[in-house]
Amino acid sequence: MAAPLPPRTADWWRDAVIYQVYPRSFADGDGDGTGDLAGVRARLPYLAELGVDAVWFTPWYASPMVDGGYDVADYRAVDPAFGTLEEAEKLIAEAAELGIRVIVDIVPNHVSDQHPWFRAALAAGPGSPERARFHFRPGRGTHGELPPNDWPSQFAGSTWTRVPDGEWYLHLFTPEQPDLNWAHPDVRREHEEILRFWFARGVAGVRIDSAALLTKDPELPDFVEGHDPHPYIDLDEIHDIYRSWRAIADEYGGVFVGEVWLPDPERFARYLRPDELHTAFNFSFLTCPWEPDRLRRAIDDTLAEHAPVGAPATWVLCNHDVTRTVTRYGREDTGFDFAAKRFGIPADLALGTRRARAAALLTLALPGSVYLYQGEELGLPEADIPLDRIQDPMHFRSGGTDPGRDGCRVPLPWEAEAPAYGFGGAAPWLPQPADWAGYAVDRQRADPDSMLSLYREALRLRRGEPGFGDGSLTWLPAPAGVLSLARTDGLVCVVNLSDAPADLPPYDRLLLTSDPLDAEGRLPRDTAVWLRATHD
């Protein structure tokens, strides 16, 4: 039986604050060093106190965990490391009782090489119906020794792997993640049934991984830089898939959020038409440096992209793939680019923390919904992982130059004095830094000036005060380096990115500051404030 949904409006997703849980690293309920659903269930009151509307879980499915669970072996089973399907159902129901919806992650572009379909394809041989569900091809060259084409990988390295009978199969990510052939009716039918399976168990929404990559040019031509259309990104046929998915979501009152990395705003907006996806992640804001003009442009461009289709924007500062905000904002280059990730980049964590606090208030004041990655509310910095403990395939496929994504995936600290900071009984699957006691939840909960206290108060105000969430935004006159924006009902957010304190506009009430005002009542640099403006 489906779990009852929390009592909010049908369009709750337009202004929700959605917390991202990376299950391996949130909380360990059975003490084996790996986070699990039992750990999440025990910490649901924490999420309710924080004030989030929904929780998005990265994949909890049965998986060999070559790519952190994004190599799925069975979409209808929970991996034993995380628990059981029955426990997932209890989690969905218990979260709903606390007013928290659950969003699950679907990975439609590829499966694990341990998925029954792929194992059957390897056993069946060339030309078989089983191989038609994937992209198997003979190689080029005199003896088929060369890959069928030269497509670049989403990770470093080749996109093709040869099997013993001589054919090659396509994988845009690791060899353990073979791409599905979305021109095959079995693939479409299977994923529609997977959606129904989880919606029937009470999930409120689905996040779609690599949402623009599913369909491929059937000729599999060589990649030509700048050629339009791209052979495997954002092909027109993909929209038929999402229209069929939307009909299923509408049956259950469910919603979609797509991971859509596209530079063309018009092409991006097509995914958000009323009969396709409800929302999509906003990566221009996530990767934007801490610079006033570029932040304003990212905000304006985002709102302009969404306006033609009436979809709400989404805002996010960090996720399980991206360098943590405190570290990134403390570097000389405060933007984010996968290609630029390297070991040993220095960061001023005090400066990064100050900026991250201000960015939190800016983000939560913008129109639309907000995604909050676990640990951001604690101000966690990126962790340095010893070379012999790195697990992310991005590191290995880069030849060791890319530190990978493990540094933002380190298990959370819950109790300052407990072993593993209260994460669980055994040594965590990734090592926690020795100086993380000050970031622990129990320490921050008792400190009114902590990052956790700032987020809890901000989310309380965002839910209870008028003017927040979905709606309009108006830029107000401000000095150079200062962003000042107005929402409705006199709500104003001011962020000072200049080198000097800034005067505030006239106001009736100060709602919240990321750091204290100076002695003259001015806004210090790298500080944000929420105000109720004076009405004429």
Secondary structure, DSSP 8 states (H G I E B T S, - for coil): ------S--TTGGGS-EEEEE-HHHH--SSSSSS--HHHHHHHHHHHHHHT-SEEEE---EE---TTTT-S-SEEEEE-TTT--HHHHHHHHHHHHHTT-EEEEEE--SB--TTSHHHHHHHHH-TT-TTGGGB-EE--BSTTS-B-S-----SSSS-SEEE-TTS-EEE-SS-TTS-BB-TTSHHHHHHHHHHHHHHHTTT--EEEETTTT-S---TT-----TT-SS-SSSS-TTHHHHHHHHHHHHHHHT-EEEE----S-HHHHHHTTSTTS-SEE--HHHHT--S-HHHHHHHHHHHHHHHGGGT---EEES--TTS--HHHHTTSSS-S--GGG--TT----HHHHHHHHHHHHHHHHHSSSEEEEETTGGGT-------GGG---HHHHHTTT-S--SGGG-------TTSGGGGS-SS--SS---TT-GGG-HHHHHT-TTSHHHHHHHHHHHHHHSTT-SSS--EE----TTEEEEE-STTEEEEEE-SSS-B----EEEEEEESS---TTS-B-TTEEEEEEE---
